[in-house]
Amino acid sequence: MIALIDYGSGNLRSVEKAFLRLGADIHLVSAPEQLSQAKAIVLPGVGAFDDCLTAMRGQHLEPAILEAIRAGKPFLGICVGYQALFESSQEFNSKAPGLGIFKGQVKRFTDRPGIKIPQIGWNQIKILNQECPLYKGVKSGSFVYFVHSYYPVPEDHSIAATETEHGDTYVSSVWKDNVFAVQFHPEKSQQVGLKILKNFLDIIP
């Protein structure tokens, strides 16, 4: 069973439908004890950093998520679910700390002429780490779908799996051990996105 974390907001249904289309045994999970039964975890995200972290903590999900990651269960963060893995965010002068899996801060795109904020729509990913299992069979330069104004800046650049340019050049996905996370929305990225999700399923023992 794959746990799709439901913290009361986020684009759950489109993520769920994408995994179901691939034949995955995926279930919405909102209680910490359910995570112990899961073989893998997906943390989606639409909305603000603070809202995501505050809601998860209100449901006592944080310790269970951290324990699952420590236990080596495959984990996929999407959009705000990616940002939540870092220590803090500049979004709305955020007060909620992140999960702190990775060192670094979530920052806003730099205002500059011709660059729209938020970034909404299709953009390219340049694959930096060809060994990342998520991108098996995916070409560098493929287009995926983004909706965001903020992005993480990892202190350890070795975890960077892809980068993307939108005025700023930023790390659009990361990988370390059993933890994978992407700023874009694979569930909205057509065949490329489905391939990435299928690659995640193939990681699950």
Secondary structure by P-SEA (a helix, b strand, c coil): ccccccccccccaaaaaaaaaaccbbbbbccaaaaaaccbbbbbbcccaaaaaaaaaaacaaaaaaaaaaaccbbbbcccccccccccccccccccccccccbbbbbccccccccccccccbbbbbbccccccccccccccbbbbbbcccccccccccccccccccccccccccccccbbbbccccccccaaaaaaaaaaaaacc
